């Protein structure tokens, strides 16, 4: 659900959980953010079978 910044309070666990899941899948998270414009979260997974 979308809400304006500051309208909802979170627990702060979201990105920590995502980071843990991505680490288990050997993936990485890229975050781009611009004040007043929002953020873009991109997940990069290794190709299947890659070492």
Secondary structure, 3 states (H helix, E strand, C coil): CCCCCCCCCCCCCHHHHHHHHHHHCCCEEEEEEECCCEEEEEEECCCCCCC
